[in-house]
Every structure is written in structure tokens, then in C-alpha cells.
């Protein structure tokens, strides 16, 4: 049974998940031409779209089943956690099949790894809730995992629509790469001024 103290969280979470899924459908319809191409980049976009939908659907299903009276959150968390793991396996197989596992797809592979960790914890906590229905800590952990699903889904959606990516690693790499060029360019210009 979901404690009454967290009932409102799942109510709000179900509403948010429904809204985000609707927005994701709009984003997918806008990007449908890029998603339907038969090229390597399109497969990555399809995996991003499916990952976002899986994360949002996971959050929606857990939240809705948490609102049903009785002991429904444990089986729901277990079922959607297991189906999420199946999705990640299918996505990885898709990358291997198309020979797209390389440095350029490392970022996407890390997101898939994040989903694996999230869904594994969710599966474990769902089983814990089924074994001990009054275990409030397992239900709280599932609530936190719902939040993580939202964050992963939002990040995947942002990348799907081609939102700008400004990360500390990328910016530091670009800063380091641009330094030698500036130094080389300025010394080259001064040596040309000499007679």
C-alpha cells in the first residue's frame, strides 16, 4: 500500500508523465522525416525517441498503479522495470547489428547504461515491495526512480529535437583544442613581420 504521505507525489507524477508523453509525440511528429531515414544517424534518433518514451511510460505506469488502492505498485514497478530492461537490450542489439558501437555513440550508450541501472533498481525495489508491502523505504526509492526516469526522458527528448548541448566536458575540450591554434597562429604572424 502506498503511504498517504507520497500519494500526492504519484498523482502529480502521473499528470506530468501524461503531459510529457504528449509533448514527445509532438516532437516525434516534427522530427518524423529525420527518424524515417535509412541511415546511421536516424537509428540513433529512433533509439533516443524510444528511450524517452520508455522512460516516460515507465513513470506513468508506476504512478498510475500507485494510485490504485491495494498493493499494485510492486507488481507494476517490477513489470515496467523488466520491460525497460528488455527495451535497452533491444536498443543495444540494434546498435551492434548496424555496427554503430563506436566513440560517436558512447554518449548514447551511457544513457542506455543509465536506463539499465534505473530499471534494475526499480525491478529490485518492486520485488521488495511485493515481498514486504508495508516497506515504505522501497516505495520511496521507486518514487525517486520515477523522478530519474523523468530526467532521462527529458534529456533524450532534448537531444531528439536537436537542442543545443553545452556541457563542461565539451567546452573544456574545445578550449584545449583551440589554444594551440591561437598560440601557433600568433607566433606564425609575428615571425612573418621580421625582415
N, C-alpha and C positions, 0 to 999 in steps of 0.2 A: 504494500500500500504506500502510495506517495504521501509523505508528510504534508500537512496543510501549509507549513511554512514555505514550501517550494512549489506549491500548486500554481501560484500566480506566475512564477517564472516559466513554467511549461505552457501556461495559457498565452503569455506574451511571445514565447518562443515559437509556438505553432503559428501565430499570426505573422511573425517576422519571416518564418520559413516559407509560408504561402506567398507572401509578397515577393521575396527574393526569387522564388521559382518562377513567378510570373515575369519578373524583370529579366531573368535568364532566358526565358522563351523569346522575349523581345530581342535580346542581344543575339541569340542564335539565328533568329529570322533575319536580322540585319546582316549578320556575317554568313548567311547561308551559301553565298557564292564561293567564298573562300573555303568553307567547310566541305563543299561538294567536289572540289578539285581532286584529281588523282595524282597528287604529288606528295613528297615527304612532309613539307610544311603543313599541308592540310591534315595529315594524320595526327600531328601534334596538336593542332587546333581542335580536332574531334575529341582527342583524349582530354584536353583541357575542359571542353564543354561537358563531356560525360562525367569528369571528376567533380566539376562544380554541381552538376545535377545530382550526382550520387551523394555528395556531402549535404546538400540542402534537403534532399529527400530523406536522408538518414535523420537529420534534425527534426523534420516534420513528423515522420513516423513515430519516433521516440516521444516527442512532445504530445502528439495526439493520444497515443496509447497510455501515456502517463495521466491523462485527464479522465480516462475511463475508470470508473470505480472498480475496485478489486486489485488483484495482483497481475497487472498487464505489462508493466514497464520492463520487467525482467525478460520475459519471452520476446518482447518487441526489440529490446536492445540487443539480445542475442541474435535474433533473426536478421536485423539490418546490419549488425556488425559482421556476421558471416557473409551476407550478400555483398557487403562492401569489400571484403577481402577477395571474394570471387571476382569482382569488378577489377580490382588492382591487378590480380593475376592475369586477367584477360588483356588489360592495357599493356602490361609488361610483355606478354606474349606477342601482342600486336607490334610493339617496338622491335622485338627480336626478329619476328617474321619479316619485317620490312627493312631489317638491318639498319635501324635508326638509333642504336645504342652507341653513342659517342659523346664527345665533350660538349657538343652543342645541346644535347638533350639531357645533360646532367641536372640542370635546374628542374626539368620536368620529372626526372627520376627521383629527385629529392622530395618533391611534392607528393609523389606516389608513395615514397617511403613514409612520409608524414601521415598519409592516409592509412597505411598498414599499421603503424603504431597506434593511431587513434581507434581504428576498428578492432584491433586486437585487445586493447584495454576495454573497449566497450563490450566485446564478447565476454571477456573475463568478468567484468562487473555485472553484466546481465545474468550470467550463470550464478554469481554470488547472490544477487537479489532473489533469484528463483530458489536457491538453497536456504536463504535466510530473508524472507520477505520483510522483516522489520528492520533490516540493516540500513539505517539512514545514511551512513557514510558511503555505501555503494551507490545509492540513489544520487547523492550529491556529486559523486565522481561522474556519473552518467550525465548529470546536468552540465558539468564543466566540459565534458566531451562534446556535448551539443554545441556549446559556445565555440569550441575548437573547430567543429565541422562548419560553423558559420564563417569563421575566419579563413579557413582553407577554401571554402566555396567562393567567398568574395575575392580572394586573391586570384583564383583560377578564372573567375569571370572577368576580372580586370585585365588579365593577360589575354583572354579570349577576344575582348573588344579592342585590343591594341592600345591599352592605356600606357602612358609613359612609365618607364621603370627607372627610378633614381634610387639606387642602392649604394650603401657605403663601400662595398667591395668594388663595384663597377666604377664608382667615381675615383677611388684611390688608384685603381688600375690605370684608368685613363690619365690621371695626374702623373703617375710614374712614367707612363709611356710618352707623354708629351714633354717631359723635362729634357731628355737627351736631345730631342729635335730642336728645342729652343736654344739649348746651350750650343749645339753644333751649328745651328743657323746663325747665331750671333757671332761666334768665333770665325765662321766662314766669311761673314760680311766684313769683319774688321781686317782680316788678312788681305782681302781684296783692295782695301784702301791704301795698303802700303805700296811704295814705289819699287 
